[in-house]
Amino acid sequence: MKKFYILSLIFGVSAGLSAQTVTDAPVANDAVTSATETTTTPAASDEVPWIEDEPGSFPEIFLDRYDGFLLQKKNRVYVPHDSKHDYERAGQNYVYRKVKESDFWVMVNRPEQAHFVIRFITVTEGRDQSALLIEPVDYYLSHLDGENLIDLNTTVYQLGKQFTNETISKNEKLAREWCKKLDATIQSIKDDKINENLKARFTIKAKSTEFDDQCYINPILGGDYPDPTILREGNHYYMTHSSFDYLPGLVIWHSTDLVHWEPISFGLKTYLGSVWAPDISKYKDKYYIYFTVSLANTNGIKSNFVVTADTPYGPWSDPIDLKTPDIDPCHVVGDDGQRWLVFSDGKRIRLTDDGFAVIGEQKEKFYDGWQYPEDWITEGFALEGPKIKRIGEYYYYLNAEGGTAGPPTAHMVVMARSKSLDGPWENSPYNPIIHTYRNSDHWWNKGHGSLIDTPDGRWYCVYHAYENGYTNLGRQTLLEPLEMTADGWFKPVITDLEGKSSDPVGKIEAPIRPMTPVSTKEQQLTQFRIGREWRFYKDYEPERVSISNGALTLKAKGDMPGSSTPMLFVAGTQAYEIECEIQLHDQEAAAGIVLYYDSIFYMGTGTAVKKRLRYRKGIEKGGKPHPEGVDRTHVWLRLRNDHNIITGEYSYDGVTWNRETWAMDIAGYNHNTLYQFQSVLPGLFCCGKGSATFRNFKYTILP
């Protein structure tokens, strides 16, 4: 059984300090209470007073002059949590989250004087391991002026791990040693001695839609944009991703600054099956996208395909089946001009000169991967997602390991290099160069990376990650700077104090300045651009769509939203609201708004002539008849996703809105429970007979 002992304190750079620590004693069973606020002054010897409380209570360690108290309630202790989705407002403008009985946490109050939080954590798993963490207080507490914490970002810093087989609550000497560490840390902040990278990430600011040409905040593409593959040509960048069962697939994105992206074309309009892990490249005068397909109606048989174009703007060719299995192809050219496809599990096979077929059937195993420590928690070894780039005299070979989902710490980016594609391959001493080390991090399962450079020679890694608490958004595209060492290795820039890959949150210096903003998704959605913002599920059916004066008319298909091939888009944000005016053109038509994982798992709100409709887990459930005296073919609908809690509203005039009586939680609509690697996408549907027109479509991002 895990035991958590946490020494938490909040301190201001110019303010005094306080802390409390939790033992494994039982938590008090009374209602929410507060300990008496106490102020104490250290002895002249600088020894920290040790106060032994009565058995079963929480011993306190006072680290200087500061008032604070603990909140308790019946075998639960409320903890300020470092995931945005878990914040809730309490009556005193503090934020808490319930945790399991086996976890004991402490919170120190009075945030108005504080700048940082210090936590001492001991996790018992066979032996005690201690860590000292420092975090900006905004990571935990809502501003007293009522600003919304959801938009704040930060990083956790581990200042030390030592003192095994010790427990701070039982050892006065150990407590004093840690107090000295805290004093030194505070003084470093005062004296401006923290390194520039760390110091920059202590400056925590809210996310903003305002243009800032100096910095960016991850993700660079929010929502379901996994397995990124990227290409630079001069000052232009092109990127595409896995498209799974959505069509058009393989949307190509363009950027000139690596941060602002706009869709310019798509590479696939034929449904082959679920499209995985593409690789975009240019060879001579032609652009290629190689990709894996889990073939439709084959029970998981895989093949690999290629599409080509003379320009990334298309048009792209019809897909050519290479008739070779395995997953995650990567195109690379050897020193002798031979073209290769490299696959997962360290395998490769030759390509013909035109790149439209493989030579032979047997793949060659040429790399075994990097073995991570056996006590790391992953889905499995899963050597996959290869990306190879020639830089100077070396081929740099990136792979993902650990599995793409499952536990938050599973995925990672590892690197090897060789002067020849034939090897031998030398693993990086900095592996993994990208990784999630803590379940509390904002970004989970970081992996499937590609190297990319700027015209002035700086290097970055583009990769995907899940957002803590929002795995149903899919794997999002992130950008992180790398540093090339004197001996030619890449290592992470965003690190903890031990030099390990850390959470890429908060503002990061822009790779190319000034940046060039582009039209946002919110600005483009009302144009209903299929193959840009909008997509279908499994079938590409533009003939069902007509657009006039900003209104979308959609022909009906199927008898339920799941069989209707809905039009969908990637929201890519934690909370939003969709509203539209719907006009039915047939007595047997049904239309509405849907949140869609797949044809079985979706939910939504709709309208038919007979009644308003509600869909839950892929079935119609709980609809209500229209009131007398209204036009039953003409209804306004709203669907609100408030951090995975879904509610609906309806109106018959677009002015007076009525709240639906139902609500549901869709946090579980994700790959870890439903598989298929997909995400929850909002969209519009029309089923039954006839058609429906959608007017005044509104998509609003909520705080």
C-alpha positions in Angstrom: 0.0 0.0 0.0 1.3 3.4 -0.9 1.7 6.0 1.8 2.2 9.7 1.1 3.8 12.0 3.6 3.7 15.6 2.4 5.2 18.7 3.8 3.4 21.6 2.1 4.1 25.2 2.5 3.3 28.4 0.7 5.8 31.2 0.8 6.3 34.6 -0.7 9.7 35.8 -1.8 9.6 38.5 0.7 7.2 36.8 3.2 7.8 34.3 5.9 7.2 30.6 5.7 5.1 27.8 7.2 4.5 24.2 6.7 2.6 21.2 7.9 3.2 17.6 7.5 1.0 14.5 7.4 1.8 11.2 9.0 0.1 7.9 8.4 -2.1 8.4 11.4 -5.9 8.3 10.7 -7.5 11.5 9.6 -9.9 13.1 12.0 -13.5 12.1 11.4 -15.2 15.4 12.2 -16.5 18.0 9.8 -14.3 20.5 8.1 -12.2 22.1 10.8 -9.1 24.3 11.0 -6.2 24.1 13.4 -5.5 27.2 15.5 -3.5 29.7 13.5 -0.1 29.9 15.0 3.0 32.1 14.5 6.4 31.1 15.7 9.9 32.4 15.5 13.0 30.2 15.0 15.4 29.9 17.9 18.6 31.9 17.8 20.5 28.8 16.9 18.4 28.6 13.7 17.2 25.2 14.7 13.6 24.6 13.6 11.3 23.8 16.6 9.8 20.4 16.5 6.3 20.2 17.9 5.0 16.7 18.8 1.2 16.7 18.8 -1.0 14.1 20.4 -1.3 10.7 18.7 -3.6 10.7 15.7 -3.1 14.4 15.0 -0.9 16.2 12.5 2.5 17.2 13.9 3.6 20.7 12.6 6.9 21.9 11.5 7.2 25.7 11.5 9.8 26.9 9.0 9.6 30.6 9.9 6.9 33.1 10.6 3.7 32.3 8.8 0.1 31.6 9.6 -1.7 28.6 8.1 -4.1 25.8 8.9 -5.2 22.4 7.7 -8.6 21.4 6.3 -9.9 18.0 7.2 -13.1 16.1 6.7 -14.0 12.5 7.5 -11.2 10.3 6.3 -10.7 12.6 3.4 -8.2 15.4 3.1 -8.8 18.0 0.3 -5.7 18.5 -1.8 -4.9 21.3 -4.2 -4.4 19.3 -7.4 -2.1 20.0 -10.3 -4.5 19.1 -13.1 -6.6 21.8 -14.5 -9.8 19.6 -14.8 -9.8 18.8 -11.1 -10.3 22.3 -9.9 -13.5 23.2 -8.1 -14.4 26.5 -6.5 -15.1 26.3 -2.8 -16.9 28.9 -0.8 -13.7 30.6 0.4 -12.3 30.9 -3.1 -9.9 28.0 -2.6 -9.8 25.0 -4.8 -9.8 21.4 -3.7 -10.1 17.9 -5.0 -11.1 14.7 -3.2 -8.5 12.0 -3.1 -8.6 8.4 -2.0 -8.5 7.4 1.6 -5.1 5.9 1.3 -3.6 9.2 0.3 -2.8 11.8 2.9 -2.2 15.4 1.9 -1.9 18.8 3.5 -2.8 22.2 2.3 -1.6 25.5 3.7 -4.0 28.4 3.5 -3.6 32.2 3.0 -2.6 32.4 -0.7 -2.6 36.1 -0.9 0.9 36.3 0.6 2.3 33.4 -1.3 4.3 33.1 -4.5 5.4 29.4 -4.4 4.4 26.1 -2.9 7.0 23.8 -1.5 6.1 20.1 -1.0 8.0 17.4 0.6 6.7 14.0 -0.6 7.6 10.5 0.6 6.1 7.6 -1.3 6.5 4.2 0.3 6.7 1.3 -2.2 9.0 -1.2 -0.4 11.3 1.7 0.6 10.8 5.3 1.2 11.9 7.8 -1.5 11.7 11.4 -0.7 11.4 14.4 -3.1 11.2 18.1 -2.6 9.0 19.9 -5.1 8.6 23.6 -5.8 5.5 24.9 -7.6 4.1 28.4 -8.2 1.1 28.9 -6.0 -1.2 29.8 -9.0 -0.9 26.1 -9.9 -3.1 25.4 -7.0 -5.2 28.3 -5.9 -7.7 30.5 -7.8 -7.0 34.2 -7.7 -8.8 36.1 -5.0 -10.2 38.5 -7.7 -12.1 35.6 -9.3 -10.0 35.0 -12.4 -10.4 31.5 -13.7 -7.6 29.1 -12.8 -8.3 26.8 -15.7 -6.3 29.1 -18.0 -3.1 28.9 -15.8 -0.2 26.7 -16.6 3.0 25.8 -14.8 5.6 23.1 -14.2 6.6 21.0 -11.2 10.3 21.1 -10.2 12.0 18.3 -8.3 14.8 19.8 -6.2 16.1 16.6 -4.7 15.5 12.9 -4.1 17.3 11.2 -1.2 17.0 10.1 2.4 15.7 6.7 1.7 14.1 4.7 4.5 13.4 7.9 6.4 10.2 9.7 7.2 10.3 13.4 7.8 7.5 13.3 10.3 9.5 11.0 12.5 12.9 12.6 12.2 13.7 16.0 13.5 17.2 16.1 12.0 15.9 15.3 8.6 13.4 18.1 8.9 16.1 20.6 9.7 18.1 19.5 6.7 15.2 20.0 4.4 14.5 23.4 6.0 18.1 24.4 5.0 17.3 23.3 1.4 14.2 25.5 1.4 16.2 28.5 2.7 18.8 28.0 0.0 16.1 27.7 -2.7 14.3 30.9 -1.5 17.6 32.8 -1.4 18.4 31.6 -5.0 15.1 33.0 -6.1 15.8 36.3 -4.3 19.3 36.5 -5.7 18.2 35.6 -9.2 20.5 32.7 -9.3 18.2 30.1 -10.8 19.2 29.2 -14.4 17.4 31.1 -17.1 15.3 28.2 -18.4 14.0 27.4 -14.9 13.5 31.0 -14.0 11.5 31.7 -17.1 9.1 28.9 -16.2 8.5 30.3 -12.8 6.8 33.2 -14.5 3.2 31.8 -14.8 0.7 33.7 -16.9 -2.7 32.9 -18.1 -3.4 31.5 -21.6 -4.5 34.3 -23.9 -6.0 34.5 -27.3 -4.1 37.7 -27.8 -1.2 37.5 -30.3 2.2 37.3 -28.7 5.1 37.2 -31.1 7.7 36.3 -28.5 6.3 33.1 -26.9 3.9 30.2 -27.5 2.0 27.8 -25.2 1.5 24.1 -26.0 -0.3 22.5 -27.7 0.5 23.9 -31.1 -2.5 21.9 -32.4 -5.0 21.2 -29.7 -7.2 18.1 -29.8 -6.9 15.0 -31.8 -3.7 15.4 -33.9 -1.6 12.4 -33.0 1.5 10.9 -34.5 2.8 14.2 -36.1 5.2 14.0 -39.0 6.8 17.2 -40.2 8.8 18.5 -43.1 10.7 21.8 -43.6 11.3 23.2 -47.0 13.1 26.5 -46.7 11.0 28.8 -44.5 7.9 26.6 -44.9 6.8 23.7 -42.7 4.3 21.0 -43.6 2.8 18.5 -41.2 0.2 15.7 -41.1 -1.1 13.2 -38.6 -3.0 9.9 -38.1 -6.6 10.3 -39.4 -8.1 7.0 -38.3 -11.6 6.6 -39.5 -12.2 10.2 -40.5 -12.5 11.4 -44.1 -11.0 13.3 -45.8 -7.9 12.0 -44.1 -4.2 13.0 -43.9 -4.9 16.7 -43.7 -1.8 18.7 -44.5 -1.0 21.7 -42.4 1.3 24.6 -43.3 3.2 27.0 -41.1 6.0 29.5 -41.4 6.8 29.8 -37.6 6.1 26.2 -36.2 3.4 27.6 -34.0 0.5 28.9 -36.1 -0.8 26.3 -38.5 -3.5 26.3 -41.2 -4.9 23.3 -43.2 -4.1 23.5 -46.9 -5.1 20.1 -48.4 -5.8 16.5 -47.7 -4.2 13.3 -48.9 -7.0 10.8 -48.7 -10.6 10.7 -49.6 -11.1 6.9 -50.0 -12.1 4.9 -47.0 -9.5 2.1 -46.6 -9.8 1.5 -42.8 -8.2 3.2 -39.8 -5.2 5.4 -40.9 -2.1 5.3 -38.6 1.2 7.0 -38.2 2.0 8.7 -41.5 5.4 9.9 -42.7 5.6 13.0 -45.0 8.8 13.5 -47.1 10.1 15.0 -50.2 12.2 13.0 -52.6 13.6 14.8 -55.7 10.7 16.8 -57.0 7.8 14.9 -55.4 6.1 14.8 -52.0 5.2 11.4 -50.5 3.1 10.4 -47.5 3.5 6.8 -46.4 1.0 5.5 -43.9 -0.3 2.3 -42.3 -4.0 1.2 -42.6 -5.7 -1.2 -40.3 -7.8 -2.5 -43.2 -11.6 -2.3 -42.9 -13.5 -5.6 -42.4 -10.3 -7.7 -42.0 -10.2 -8.0 -38.2 -7.1 -6.0 -37.9 -4.9 -6.9 -40.9 -2.4 -4.1 -41.7 -1.0 -2.9 -44.9 0.9 0.2 -45.9 0.1 2.7 -48.6 1.6 5.8 -50.3 0.1 9.0 -51.8 2.1 11.5 -53.8 1.7 15.1 -55.0 3.8 17.7 -56.9 3.1 20.3 -54.1 1.8 19.9 -50.5 -1.2 21.9 -51.6 -2.3 18.9 -53.8 -4.0 17.4 -55.5 -2.8 14.1 -54.0 -2.8 10.9 -55.9 -5.0 7.9 -55.2 -3.5 5.6 -52.6 -1.1 2.9 -53.8 -1.0 -0.3 -51.7 2.5 -1.5 -51.0 1.2 -4.8 -49.8 3.5 -5.1 -46.9 2.4 -5.4 -43.2 3.8 -3.9 -40.0 3.1 -0.3 -38.8 4.5 3.2 -38.7 6.5 3.6 -42.0 9.3 6.1 -42.2 11.0 7.0 -45.6 14.8 7.4 -45.6 17.5 7.5 -48.2 20.9 5.9 -47.6 24.3 7.3 -48.7 24.2 5.0 -51.7 20.8 6.5 -52.9 18.8 3.4 -51.9 15.3 4.2 -50.6 14.1 2.5 -47.5 11.0 2.2 -45.4 11.7 1.8 -41.7 9.0 0.3 -39.5 8.2 -0.3 -35.9 10.2 -2.9 -34.0 13.5 -1.8 -35.6 12.7 -3.3 -39.1 13.4 -2.0 -42.6 12.8 -3.0 -46.2 14.0 -1.6 -49.5 11.8 0.5 -51.8 11.9 0.6 -55.6 13.3 3.8 -57.2 9.8 5.2 -57.7 8.8 4.5 -54.1 5.6 2.7 -55.2 6.6 -0.8 -54.1 8.8 -2.7 -51.7 11.6 -5.0 -52.8 11.1 -8.5 -51.4 8.8 -9.6 -48.6 11.1 -10.2 -45.6 12.0 -7.2 -43.5 15.4 -6.8 -41.9 15.7 -6.3 -38.1 18.5 -3.7 -37.6 17.8 -2.0 -34.2 16.8 -3.3 -30.8 15.8 -0.1 -29.1 16.8 1.4 -25.8 15.9 -0.6 -22.7 14.3 1.7 -20.1 14.5 0.7 -16.3 12.5 -2.3 -15.5 10.6 -0.6 -12.7 9.1 2.1 -15.1 5.4 1.8 -15.5 4.5 1.4 -19.2 2.1 -0.5 -21.4 5.0 -2.6 -22.7 8.2 -2.1 -24.7 6.4 -1.3 -28.0 9.3 0.0 -30.1 7.4 2.1 -32.7 7.0 5.4 -34.5 10.4 5.5 -36.1 11.7 8.8 -37.6 15.2 9.1 -39.1 16.9 12.3 -40.1 20.4 12.8 -41.5 22.3 15.6 -39.7 25.9 16.1 -40.5 27.8 12.8 -40.5 25.1 11.0 -38.4 21.7 9.5 -39.0 19.6 10.3 -35.9 17.0 7.7 -35.2 14.0 8.5 -33.0 11.6 5.9 -31.7 8.7 5.8 -29.3 8.7 3.2 -26.6 6.4 2.2 -23.7 3.1 2.2 -25.5 1.0 5.2 -26.6 -1.7 5.1 -24.0 -2.4 3.3 -20.7 -0.6 4.7 -17.7 0.5 8.4 -18.0 4.2 7.5 -17.7 4.1 4.9 -20.5 5.1 6.7 -23.7 8.5 8.3 -24.4 10.9 9.5 -27.2 14.3 7.8 -27.4 17.2 8.4 -29.7 20.0 6.6 -31.3 22.6 7.5 -34.0 24.9 6.0 -36.5 27.1 7.1 -39.4 25.4 4.4 -41.5 21.9 3.2 -41.9 23.4 -0.3 -41.5 24.5 0.6 -37.9 25.9 0.0 -35.4 23.4 2.2 -33.6 24.5 4.0 -30.4 21.8 4.9 -27.9 21.7 8.4 -26.5 23.0 9.0 -23.0 20.1 11.4 -22.6 17.4 8.9 -23.2 14.5 9.4 -23.0 14.7 12.9 -24.4 11.0 13.3 -24.0 9.0 11.6 -21.3 6.3 12.0 -18.6 7.8 11.0 -15.2 4.9 11.9 -13.0 1.2 11.1 -13.0 0.6 14.7 -11.8 2.1 16.2 -14.9 -0.1 18.3 -17.2 0.9 16.3 -20.3 0.7 12.5 -20.3 2.1 9.8 -22.6 4.5 12.1 -24.4 6.0 10.3 -27.4 6.1 9.7 -31.2 8.5 12.5 -31.8 10.0 14.0 -35.0 13.1 16.3 -35.2 12.7 19.6 -36.9 15.0 22.6 -37.3 14.7 26.3 -37.9 16.4 28.1 -40.8 18.9 29.5 -38.3 19.9 26.1 -37.0 17.9 25.6 -33.7 16.3 22.2 -33.1 12.9 21.1 -31.8 10.9 18.0 -31.3 7.3 17.8 -32.5 5.4 15.0 -30.6 2.0 14.1 -29.3 0.6 13.8 -25.7 -2.6 13.4 -23.8 -3.8 16.2 -21.6 -4.2 15.2 -17.9 -7.9 14.7 -17.3 -8.8 15.2 -21.0 -7.8 12.0 -22.7 -11.0 12.1 -24.6 -9.6 15.1 -26.6 -7.1 12.7 -28.2 -3.4 13.0 -28.4 -2.5 16.7 -29.1 0.5 18.1 -31.0 3.2 19.7 -28.9 6.5 21.5 -29.8 9.5 21.4 -27.5 13.0 22.9 -27.9 16.1 20.6 -27.9 19.7 21.4 -27.3 22.5 19.9 -29.3 25.5 19.1 -27.1 29.2 19.6 -28.0 29.5 15.9 -28.8 26.5 15.9 -31.1 23.6 14.6 -29.0 20.2 16.1 -28.5 19.0 16.7 -25.0 15.8 18.4 -23.6 15.8 22.1 -22.7 12.7 21.9 -20.6 13.9 19.9 -17.6 13.7 19.5 -13.9 16.8 20.2 -11.7 18.0 16.7 -12.3 18.2 17.4 -16.0 15.3 15.1 -16.9 12.5 15.9 -19.4 9.8 17.9 -17.7 6.3 19.2 -18.3 6.3 21.7 -21.2 3.7 24.1 -19.8 3.7 27.9 -19.5 5.1 30.2 -22.1 8.0 29.0 -24.2 10.2 31.3 -26.4 9.0 31.2 -29.9 11.2 29.3 -32.4 10.8 31.9 -35.2 10.1 35.6 -34.5 8.0 37.5 -35.4 5.4 34.8 -35.6 2.7 35.0 -38.3 -0.9 34.4 -37.0 -3.4 32.7 -39.3 -7.1 32.4 -39.3 -8.4 30.5 -36.3 -10.6 27.5 -36.4 -13.3 29.5 -34.7 -13.2 32.0 -37.6 -13.4 29.3 -40.3 -16.0 26.8 -38.9 -19.0 28.6 -40.3 -17.6 28.2 -43.8 -18.1 24.4 -43.4 -14.9 23.6 -45.3 -14.8 19.8 -45.7 -11.3 18.5 -45.5 -10.1 21.5 -43.6 -12.0 22.0 -40.3 -14.8 19.6 -41.0 -14.7 15.8 -41.7 -17.0 12.8 -42.1 -16.8 9.5 -40.2 -15.8 6.6 -42.5 -17.4 7.9 -45.7 -16.4 10.9 -47.8 -19.8 12.3 -48.9 -19.5 15.9 -50.0 -22.6 15.4 -52.3 -24.8 15.3 -49.1 -23.7 18.9 -48.3 -24.8 22.2 -49.8 -23.9 25.6 -48.4 -25.7 28.9 -49.1 -25.4 32.2 -47.3 -23.6 30.7 -44.3 -26.2 27.9 -43.9 -25.5 24.2 -44.2 -28.0 21.8 -45.6 -27.3 18.2 -44.9 -29.1 15.3 -46.5 -30.2 12.6 -44.2 -28.5 9.2 -43.9 -29.2 6.2 -41.7 -31.7 6.0 -38.9 -29.5 7.2 -36.0 -26.6 9.6 -35.5 -24.3 6.6 -35.4 -25.2 5.5 -38.9 -25.6 9.0 -40.3 -22.0 9.8 -41.2 -22.1 13.0 -39.2 -20.0 16.1 -40.0 -17.4 16.5 -37.3 -14.6 18.9 -36.3 -11.8 18.9 -33.7 -12.7 21.2 -30.8 -9.3 20.8 -29.0 -10.3 22.6 -25.9 -11.6 21.6 -22.5 -14.9 23.4 -22.5 -17.1 24.8 -25.2 -20.6 25.4 -26.3 -22.2 24.7 -29.7 -25.4 26.4 -30.8 -27.4 26.3 -34.1 -30.8 26.9 -35.6 -32.2 23.8 -37.2 -34.9 23.6 -39.9 -36.3 20.1 -40.8 -37.4 19.6 -44.4 -39.1 16.2 -43.9 -41.6 14.8 -41.5 -39.3 11.8 -40.9 -36.0 13.7 -40.6 -34.1 14.1 -37.3 -31.1 16.4 -36.9 -29.0 17.9 -34.1 -25.7 18.2 -32.4 -23.6 15.2 -31.5 -20.4 14.5 -29.5 -19.0 11.5 -31.3 -16.4 8.9 -30.4 -17.6 6.3 -32.9 -20.8 4.8 -34.3 -21.5 3.1 -31.0 -20.3 5.5 -28.4 -21.7 9.0 -28.8 -24.1 11.4 -27.2 -26.1 14.3 -28.4 -29.2 16.4 -28.6 -31.6 16.6 -31.5 -35.0 17.3 -32.8 -37.7 15.6 -34.9 -41.2 16.6 -35.8 -42.6 14.3 -33.1 -40.3 15.3 -30.2 -37.0 16.6 -29.0 -34.3 13.9 -28.9 -31.6 12.8 -26.6 -28.9 10.3 -27.4 -26.7 8.6 -24.8 -24.2 5.8 -25.4 -25.4 5.4 -28.9 -29.1 4.9 -28.2 -32.1 7.3 -28.2 -33.1 7.9 -24.6 -35.2 10.4 -22.7 -36.7 12.5 -25.5 -39.5 15.1 -24.7 -42.5 16.0 -26.8 -42.7 19.5 -28.2 -45.1 21.9 -26.5 -48.4 23.0 -28.2 -48.4 25.9 -30.5 -44.7 25.9 -31.7 -43.3 25.1 -35.1 -42.0 21.6 -34.5 -39.8 21.7 -37.6 -37.9 24.8 -36.5 -35.8 24.5 -33.3 -32.7 26.1 -31.8 -30.3 23.7 -29.9 -27.3 24.2 -27.6 -24.9 21.6 -26.3 -22.4 22.6 -23.6 -19.3 20.6 -22.7 -18.2 22.0 -19.4 -15.0 20.1 -18.7 -16.6 16.7 -19.7 -20.0 17.5 -18.1 -22.5 17.7 -20.9 -25.8 19.6 -20.7 -28.3 20.9 -23.3 -30.7 23.7 -24.0 -33.4 24.3 -26.5 -35.4 27.2 -27.8 -38.3 27.8 -30.3 -37.5 31.4 -31.0 -33.7 31.7 -30.5 -34.3 34.1 -27.6 -35.9 32.2 -24.8 -33.8 29.2 -23.8 -34.9 26.2 -21.7 -32.5 23.9 -19.9 -32.8 20.1 -20.6 -33.3 18.0 -17.5 -30.5 15.6 -18.4 -26.7 15.8 -18.1 -23.9 13.3 -18.4 -20.1 12.8 -18.0 -18.1 11.8 -21.1 -14.6 11.7 -19.5 -14.6 7.9 -20.1 -15.0 8.2 -23.9 -11.4 7.7 -24.6 -9.0 5.1 -26.0 -8.1 3.6 -22.6 -11.7 2.4 -22.3 -13.0 2.2 -25.9 -9.8 1.6 -28.0 -9.4 2.7 -31.6 -7.1 5.6 -30.6 -9.9 8.2 -31.4 -11.4 11.1 -29.5 -14.7 12.8 -28.8 -15.4 15.2 -31.7 -18.4 17.6 -31.8 -20.5 17.8 -35.0 -23.8 17.9 -36.8 -26.0 15.0 -37.9 -29.1 14.4 -40.0 -30.7 11.0 -40.2 -34.0 9.5 -41.3 -35.4 11.0 -44.6 -35.1 14.3 -46.4 -32.7 16.9 -45.1 -32.1 19.6 -42.5 -30.6 23.1 -42.7 -28.3 24.4 -40.0 -28.1 28.2 -39.6 -26.4 30.6 -37.2 -23.9 27.9 -36.2 -21.9 29.2 -33.2 -18.9 27.6 -31.5 -17.8 29.3 -28.3 -14.8 28.4 -26.1 -15.7 28.5 -22.4 -13.4 29.2 -19.5 
